């Protein structure tokens, strides 16, 4: 799955799906579809959520997908969250580079599931079952006794910086994609409708902190910042229409 992660970063989710399917691995992906006002006041539907309500300009735009791939040789599933950000970076009229977009602190994200339906591939060494973000880390403290979820930290600011796109004016750019994931094995209560859910918690306020991420079923993903009360954050788990960031095994197998 590491090669697929590299394809994602360079060419996006569709290229990743094509790469996996060329290797006999079926995959499906769902994004969050959000209705938001446009500049003329009408409402458009897209997969970008303006999740920083105090600004909602070129800052705070984020796209999140959840993907499930079925590996028939092993009868296992790889579930991943994929994310990218919109930012503004360019040269001002005075000749200086300026950036506006995702800020510190690090974000938190993760996946969770019913442990009677799914379990990670390697329960002895759980880290071996995780796909870690290129710009982030696995929070091993998120691996709970119930074994029903896994959380990750993501450096969204560094993702944008390393994407390398800028313009001669203050123009908007999309960052490269990054992702996290987990390899899951079906359990006794597993059915085609068994869900794996994801959440992304976007944080800002320019505070250099690293969050603690918890993950459990049915509670979901929790993100906390020790030692600071100024961090602002917003949980991205459903869109404005209430559609969940979730995928089931039937979505992958029936392709």
N, C-alpha and C positions, 0 to 999 in steps of 0.2 A: 504493500500500500504506500510505501515511501515514494516510489516512482510516480504513482498516481498523484500524490501530494505535490510533487514538483511540476507535473503537467498542469495541475490546477493553478499553481502560483503563476506560471508563465502564460497560460492560455485560457484559464477560466473553467467553470463547471462543465460546460458542454464538451470541451476537449477531454476533460478527465473522464466523463462518462464513456466517450468513444474509446479512449485508451483501455478502460476496464473491460468494455464489451468485446474489444478485439482480442482480449485474453480469456474470453469465455465467462466473464463475470457480469451478471445482470445488475443493473443499478437504476435507482430512481431518485429524484430530487424534488423537493418542495421549498418554495420561498414564501416569505411573508408579503402578501399583497395589501397595500395600504392606500386608502383614499386620502388625499391631502389637497388643500387649496393651491391653485396655481396663481401666477402673478395677476391674471385677469379675474380672479375670484371664483372661477369654476372649479370643479372637482375632477381630478384625474386619478386613475388607478395604476400603480406601478409597484415595484418591489423595493422601494426605498422608503424608509420611515424617518421622518424628521423627529429625532428623539431627544433633542435638547430644546424644550419648549420656550426657553427664554430667548433663544436666538434664531434657530430654524432658518438660517440663510444658507451660506455655503458650508457652515460648520455643522456638525451633528448629523450628517446624512450617513446612513449605514445600511448595507444590504446583507441579510443573513439567510442562508439556505441550510436545510437539513437533508442529508442524503443517506440512503441505505443501499448497500451492495450485498448480493447473495453469492457466496462462494460454494458452488455445488460440490466440489471435491471434498470439502471438509464439513459441509452442512452448517456453515457459520455465516454470520452477518457482520459486516463492517458498517458502523454508523458514524457519520461525521457531520460536524457543523462547519460551514464555510462562510467567511465573512470578508467584506472589504468596505472601504470608507471613501467618502468624497471630501476633498480638501481644496483649499485655495493656496497656491504658491506661485510667486512670480516677482517681477521687478516693479517697484513703485515708481511714481513720477519723479521722485527724488533720486532714483538710481539704486535703491537698496532692495534686497530680497525680503519679502514678507511672507509669512505663513499664517494661515487660519484654518483650523480643523480640529481633529481629535487631540485631546490634551492628556497630561498626566492627571490622575494616577493610572495604573494599569487597570484594565477591565477584567471582569470575571465571566466565565462561561462554562457550560457543561451539559451533560446528558444524563438522563435517569430513566429507570425502567422498573417494572414489577419483578422482584427477584424470583418469584415462582414461575416466571415466563422466560426470563433471560438471565444469563450469568456470563461474566467475562471469561475469556478463553483460559487465562492462566491465573487462578486464584492464589497460587503460592507466591508468584511474583507479578502482582497486578500491573506494575509499570510496563511489563513486556506486552500487555494487551492494549496499551494506549498509543495513539498517534498524537504527538506533542506539537503545538504550533511552532513554526519556524521562529516567530517573534513572541515567545512565551514559554510557559512551563506547566507541567502537571503538578497540581497541588495534592501531594500524597496524603495529606490530612483529610481530603475529601472522600477518601475510600473508607466508608463507614462499616460498622459491624454488620449492618443489614445487606451490605454489598449490592446496593441498588442505585448507584450513581457514581459519576466521576466528574471532578471540576478542574478547570484550567485557568491560568492567568494569561492575558494577552496584552502585549505592548502595542496598542493601536497607533500611538504617535510614531514609533519606530517603523511600523509597517509603511506609513505614509512617507517618512523620510527616505526609506530604502527603495521606494518605488521609482524615484528618480525623475518624475514628471514635473516640469515647471514651464512657465511661459514668459514671453516678453512683457506681459501685463498680468494683472492679478486674475488669472483664469482658473476655472474649476477643473479638477482632475479626479479620476478614480484611482485608488491605490491598487496594487497587486492583491490577489486573494491570499488569505492564510486560512488554516483549518486546524481542527482538533478532532479526535475520533477514538473509538473503542471497538475492539473485536468481541462479539457476543456469541454465545452458544445457546440454542433453545433448550428450555427445561420442560418438566413434566406438564405444566399447565399452559404451555405455549400453544397458540393458535394463529391462524392467518391474520387475525385482527389485533394481535398483541402489539401494543404501541411502545416506541421509544420516543421520549420527548426531549426537547432542547430548550435552553434559555440563554440569552446573552444579556449581561448587565453592563451597560455603558456608563462609565464614570468620568467626571471632569471636575475641574476647579484648580488645575495646575498644582497639585500637591504630590510630592514625590513619595508615594506610598505603594506598597504591594499588598493586595487584598488577601484575606483568607476566604477560600471558596468551599462551601459545603454542598453536598449533592445527596439527595435521598428521595425515595418513593414513599408516599405520593407528594411530599412537600415541594420538591423541585430543587432549584439552585438558590443558594443564599450567598451573598457577598458582603463581607464586613471589613472595615478599615480601622485597625486598632490605633488609638492615639489621635484621632482626628474627628471632629464633628462638622468640618466644613466641606467635606467631599459631597458632591451632588451626584446622583446616579439615577438611572431609569432602567427598569426591567423590560426587556424585549422578549416576550414569550408568546404573545398573540398580537394580531393586528387590530386595527380599530373596529373591524367587523367580528372580532372574537375568534378568528381562525387560529388554531394552535400550531406551533412549530413542532410537528410530530409526524412520524412515519411508521407504517406497519410492514410486517414481512410480506403481506399480500401485494403491497405496492411494488416490491422488488421481484417477486417470483412470477407474477402474472404478465410480465413484459413479453 
